[in-house]
Structure formats: structure tokens, C-alpha cells
């Protein structure tokens, strides 16, 4: 998933592990970028049914938002 190719929708979560379990249970493929792009943020990207890129991120305690 390339989040910069056409822009994307972003959401924040307080429980990334629960989100990933939800996606896994439904067979949704995603790219886990970890903290590669934004220090202190864990980011995952996936496509919605219409092909839009969705980002979900969790901010580590103490990290800047």
C-alpha cells in the first residue's frame, strides 16, 4: 500500500493491536509501517472496498502529535 500515491484518509486509535486483530480476522491485507515515517507513531495502511487508502495510527505516550 502506497499512502502517498493519491493521498489517503487517516484515523487515530488507542489500541493498534485490537485493530490489527480485527483486520486479520476479516482477511484484510495491510502494510505495517511501524514508526518508519513518523517517529513515535505506529502506522498501518490498507485499502477500503472502494480502493481508497486508509491509514490508522497510534501515537506512543509522550510522542508529539
C-alpha positions as CSV (number, residue, x, y, z in Angstrom):
1,X,0.0,0.0,0.0
2,X,1.5,3.3,-1.1
3,X,-0.2,6.1,1.0
4,X,1.4,8.9,-0.9
5,X,0.5,7.9,-4.5
6,X,-3.0,9.5,-4.3
7,X,-3.5,10.7,-0.8
8,X,-5.3,8.9,2.0
9,X,-7.8,9.1,4.8
10,X,-6.3,8.8,8.3
11,X,-7.7,7.8,11.7
12,X,-6.1,7.5,15.1
13,X,-6.6,4.6,17.5
14,X,-5.7,3.9,21.1
15,X,-5.4,0.2,20.6
16,X,-3.5,-0.8,17.4
17,X,-3.3,-4.5,18.5
18,X,-7.1,-4.7,18.6
19,X,-7.4,-3.0,15.2
20,X,-4.9,-5.4,13.7
21,X,-6.7,-8.4,15.2
22,X,-9.9,-7.1,13.7
23,X,-8.3,-6.7,10.2
24,X,-6.7,-10.2,10.5
25,X,-9.9,-11.8,11.4
26,X,-11.6,-10.4,8.3
27,X,-8.7,-11.2,6.0
28,X,-7.9,-7.5,5.3
29,X,-4.3,-7.2,4.0
30,X,-2.4,-4.2,5.4
31,X,1.1,-2.7,5.4
32,X,2.6,-2.2,8.8
33,X,4.9,0.8,8.6
34,X,5.8,0.7,12.3
35,X,7.5,4.0,13.1
36,X,9.3,4.4,9.8
37,X,7.6,7.6,8.6
38,X,6.8,9.5,11.9
39,X,8.8,8.9,15.0
40,X,6.6,7.9,17.9
41,X,3.7,6.9,15.7
42,X,2.9,3.3,14.6
43,X,1.1,3.4,11.3
44,X,-0.7,0.8,9.2
45,X,-2.2,1.3,5.8
46,X,-4.9,-0.7,3.9
47,X,-7.4,-0.3,1.1
48,X,-11.1,0.1,1.8
49,X,-13.6,-1.7,-0.6
50,X,-13.6,1.2,-3.0
51,X,-9.8,1.3,-3.3
52,X,-9.1,4.3,-1.1
53,X,-6.0,4.1,1.1
54,X,-6.8,4.2,4.8
55,X,-4.2,5.0,7.4
56,X,-4.6,4.1,11.1
57,X,-2.0,5.3,13.6
58,X,-1.3,5.1,17.3
59,X,0.8,7.7,19.0
60,X,3.2,6.4,21.6
61,X,2.8,8.0,25.1
62,X,4.9,11.2,25.2
63,X,5.3,11.5,21.4
64,X,4.3,14.7,19.7
65,X,1.0,14.7,17.8
